[in-house]
């Protein structure tokens, strides 16, 4: 009996402990690692955030002593003081005073506005032979020339040695002081043979082809090759002669039978030589030969 009383008392004491709620796994975790709480009404948090933003903007929108002080300021929230009526009238008077024009000034302005300011392209035209008067005298032209022992007349700046590359006009002055046919002379020298049989003159952007006659060839010490052509200019080349004498720029291409070409830009001095030679030739009575 005594034993049964002890067992009954033990059961009564253990009952409250068994009825206590079990402790969840999350209750014994640190706050920093607990999972986030799912809100039933997230829109309430957004409304609170919007309210705080509006309060912040209202606080910054308070007008400052300096209306142009934009430090830490929301754009468009500061009212700039308006100009008074008296100030507006003064500004308008100043504008009228400094923008009014006299009739002459207005006419000048209208003429400037009426002008055509569009970009226009100005280029050179292909030149053709023209009988222009010679403006220099014989005494003025002769200092530019050399006349050799056989009467050949050519520019004094031309070197007729075998190693120079030259392009020039020449003619022979006879015993009667009359000029012979006008000739185009070409001298080529380089370390490669060219055997040119055509020359293309590009003058102010236009091509003038020229076909020389028989070409002389030779070699020099040091592995150099020289080639010369010296041909009478006939009527079909009158435009070429005129263009060379009145050119602004000239590019010469010696076209080879070997498939290679030699290109050279003529200098200002060489172009002047063409002009002086043609003037002297015409002044002495020379004309371009007929075919």
HUCORSUL-V737319 format. One record per backbone hydrogen bond with DSSP energy under -1.0 kcal/mol. NH is the residue of the N-H (numbers start at 1). CO is the residue of the C=O. Records with the same first field share a line. If there is no record, write none. Layout:
NH=CO  CO
//
This chain:
5=1
6=2
7=3
8=4
9=5
10=6
11=7
12=8
13=9
14=10
15=11
18=14
19=15
29=26
33=30
44=41
46=42
47=43
48=44
49=45
50=46
51=47
52=48
53=49
54=50
55=51
56=52
57=53
58=54
59=55
60=56
61=57
69=66
73=70
77=74
88=84
89=85
90=86
91=87
92=88
93=89
94=90
95=91
96=92
97=93
98=94
100=96
106=102
107=103
108=104
109=105
110=106
111=107
112=108
113=109
114=110
132=130
141=137
142=138
144=141
145=142
146=154
148=152
151=148
153=171
154=146
156=144
158=155
166=187
168=185
170=183
171=153
173=151
174=178
177=174
180=172
183=170
184=231
185=168
186=229
187=166
188=227
190=225
197=255
198=255
199=210
200=253
201=208
202=251
203=206
204=249
206=203
208=201
210=199
216=228
218=226
220=224
225=190
226=218
227=188
228=216
229=186
231=184
233=182
237=234
238=235
241=237
242=238
243=239
244=240
245=241
246=242
251=202
252=264
253=200
254=262
255=198
256=260
257=195
259=256
262=254
264=252
266=250
271=267
272=268
273=269
274=270
275=271
276=272
277=273
278=274
279=275
280=276
281=277
282=278
283=279
284=280
285=282
286=281
//
